Amino acid sequence: MKINHLWNFLVWGWVASEIFIGIATRTRRGDGVVKDRGSLAVLWVTITLAMTAGGIIGGVQGANLFATVPGLTEAATVVLIAGLAIRWTAILSLGKAFSSNVAIRSTQKVYEGGLYRWMRHPSYTGMVLAFLAVAVQYRNWISFLVVMLPTTVALLYRIHVEEIALNEAFGAEYAKYSRQTKRLIPGIY
């Protein structure tokens, strides 16, 4: 399989998986306490606009970001695979506690296993890596910024909303976990 075919397969598979996650894991009001504050809508709109705009800009302006670097598509593909693997591992390890919207279920507990041992929001770490891969693959500085800045800000807002909900639901237990574990990058942030 050519690398470009693999890249396209992975990107479209990622898009399809995010749509599936959004539909299949959304918590309804009767199933839990929804505390989303519009963050899911902000995330979807931001991601859609940033990725679309980044692609258009990169297509119109052409390559000016590592344009002559060989193996860039291969490197971006590896980063995308790593991001998707981290995201899906995080989601699957939470099981029924994972929700596409910010919601707390009555049976939910603070989970500190798997990737959550090292970071509080590994599924978002995976998303940031996937955005990074796409931004680099566009091979355009403006596209890179258009993809990375808004999506990162939207994810930081989402994390803020989640942290409020988790602190309200779990109090001292989540506060202790927060002191021991960084948000997105183990040992750094």
C-alpha positions in Angstrom: 0.0 0.0 0.0 1.4 3.4 -0.9 1.9 5.8 1.9 -0.6 8.3 0.5 -3.3 5.6 0.4 -2.5 4.6 4.0 -2.6 8.3 5.0 -6.0 8.9 3.4 -7.3 5.6 4.9 -6.2 6.7 8.4 -7.5 10.2 8.1 -11.0 9.1 6.8 -11.0 6.3 9.4 -10.3 8.9 12.1 -13.1 11.1 10.9 -15.5 8.1 10.8 -14.4 7.0 14.2 -15.0 10.5 15.7 -18.5 10.6 14.3 -19.2 7.1 15.7 -17.8 8.1 19.1 -19.9 11.3 19.1 -23.1 9.3 18.4 -22.5 6.1 20.4 -21.1 7.6 23.6 -23.2 10.7 24.1 -24.7 10.8 27.5 -28.4 11.7 27.6 -29.7 13.7 30.5 -31.5 10.7 32.0 -28.2 8.6 31.9 -26.1 11.1 33.9 -25.5 14.7 34.9 -24.5 16.6 31.7 -22.1 19.4 32.4 -20.9 20.1 28.8 -21.3 23.9 28.7 -21.4 23.7 24.9 -17.8 22.4 24.7 -18.8 19.5 22.4 -20.2 21.9 19.9 -17.3 24.3 20.2 -14.9 21.4 19.6 -16.8 20.1 16.5 -17.2 23.5 14.9 -13.6 24.5 15.6 -12.1 21.2 14.4 -14.2 21.3 11.2 -13.4 24.9 10.4 -9.7 24.6 11.2 -9.1 21.5 9.3 -11.1 22.7 6.3 -9.4 26.1 6.3 -6.0 24.6 6.8 -6.5 22.3 3.8 -7.7 25.1 1.6 -4.9 27.4 2.5 -2.3 24.7 2.0 -3.8 23.8 -1.4 -3.9 27.5 -2.6 -0.5 28.6 -1.2 1.4 25.4 -1.7 4.1 23.8 0.3 6.4 26.1 2.3 6.8 24.0 5.5 9.5 21.4 5.2 8.6 21.3 1.5 11.8 19.5 0.5 12.1 17.2 3.5 12.0 13.6 2.4 9.9 11.2 4.5 7.5 13.9 5.8 4.4 11.9 4.9 5.8 8.8 6.5 6.6 10.8 9.7 3.2 12.4 9.8 1.6 9.0 9.3 3.6 7.6 12.3 2.5 10.6 14.4 -1.2 10.1 13.3 -1.1 6.4 14.1 0.4 7.2 17.5 -2.2 9.8 18.2 -5.1 7.5 17.2 -3.6 4.6 19.2 -3.4 6.8 22.3 -6.9 8.2 21.8 -8.6 4.8 21.3 -6.6 3.2 24.1 -7.8 6.0 26.5 -11.4 5.8 25.3 -11.6 2.0 25.5 -9.9 1.9 28.9 -12.6 4.2 30.3 -15.4 1.9 28.8 -18.9 3.1 29.7 -17.5 6.0 31.7 -16.4 7.7 28.5 -18.8 10.2 27.1 -18.5 12.4 24.0 -20.1 15.2 26.0 -19.0 16.1 29.4 -21.2 14.1 31.7 -20.9 12.3 35.0 -22.7 9.0 35.6 -23.8 7.8 39.0 -21.6 4.7 38.7 -18.5 6.6 37.6 -15.3 6.7 39.6 -12.0 8.4 39.2 -10.0 6.1 36.9 -6.2 6.1 37.4 -5.2 3.1 35.4 -3.6 2.6 32.0 -2.6 5.9 30.3 -4.5 7.8 33.0 -1.6 6.9 35.4 0.5 9.4 33.5 -2.0 12.0 32.3 -5.6 13.1 33.1 -6.7 13.5 29.5 -4.9 11.1 27.2 -7.7 11.0 24.6 -7.0 14.7 24.0 -3.3 14.1 23.9 -4.1 11.6 21.1 -6.2 14.3 19.3 -3.4 16.9 19.6 -1.0 14.4 18.0 -3.5 13.7 15.2 -4.0 17.4 14.6 -0.2 17.8 14.5 0.1 15.1 11.9 -2.5 16.7 9.7 -1.0 20.2 10.2 2.5 19.0 9.2 1.1 17.0 6.2 -0.5 20.2 4.8 3.2 21.4 4.5 2.2 25.1 4.9 3.1 27.4 7.8 -0.2 29.2 7.8 -2.1 25.9 7.5 -0.1 24.6 10.4 -1.1 27.5 12.6 -4.7 27.5 11.4 -5.0 23.8 12.3 -3.0 23.8 15.6 -4.0 27.0 17.3 -7.8 26.9 17.3 -8.0 23.2 17.9 -5.6 23.4 20.8 -7.6 26.3 22.3 -10.8 24.4 21.9 -9.3 21.4 23.6 -8.1 23.5 26.4 -11.6 24.9 26.9 -13.0 21.4 26.9 -10.4 20.3 29.4 -11.3 23.2 31.6 -15.0 22.2 31.5 -14.2 18.6 32.2 -12.0 19.5 35.2 -14.8 21.6 36.7 -17.3 18.7 36.3 -14.8 16.2 37.7 -13.9 18.4 40.7 -17.6 18.9 41.5 -18.3 15.2 41.2 -15.3 13.7 43.0 -14.0 16.6 45.2 -10.9 15.7 47.2 -10.3 12.4 45.3 -10.0 14.2 42.0 -8.0 17.1 43.5 -5.5 14.5 44.8 -5.3 12.8 41.4 -4.8 16.2 39.7 -1.9 17.0 41.9 -0.2 13.7 41.0 -0.9 13.7 37.3 -0.4 16.3 34.5 -3.2 17.1 32.0 -1.8 16.3 28.5 1.9 15.7 28.6 3.3 13.5 31.4 5.5 15.4 33.8 5.1 18.7 31.8 1.5 19.9 31.4 
